[in-house]
């Protein structure tokens, strides 16, 4: 049995080596979780500090009193801002890293933006249908110049919607 023949650090049995590796794994997992929590708390504190700064004061204070790069501060702040949205799906995860959580936050932001845009588009479609029905009903009652003015406004709105790819 080869697993029992090699000696590593005075240990010959494979099960003992695996047990030691598991101890190291648990230590690494705790350290990663501690690092993540520290980054999250740093982001919360930085957000609070930024909120208390006068206009134009933030970057100078950050440069003077924060040893990390401005990009690191931004990432910590984004982490703190987005954590409540992804927290439930990640609370029991042992592999929490700032990068991984920021990616999930970005995905969540994209999904939310797409849902908002879809909802706005639905509202716009309903409003447009309502306007078109109303216009048909009153077409005969309005003077020609008013009908033409309304038609121009609707065309301008439709052109703006097309130019903006849906919703402006």
Secondary structure as UniProt FT lines:
FT   HELIX           2..5
FT   TURN            9..10
FT   HELIX           14..51
FT   TURN            55..57
FT   HELIX           58..65
FT   HELIX           70..90
FT   TURN            91..92
FT   TURN            94..95
FT   HELIX           98..138
FT   TURN            139..141
FT   HELIX           144..163
FT   TURN            164..165
//
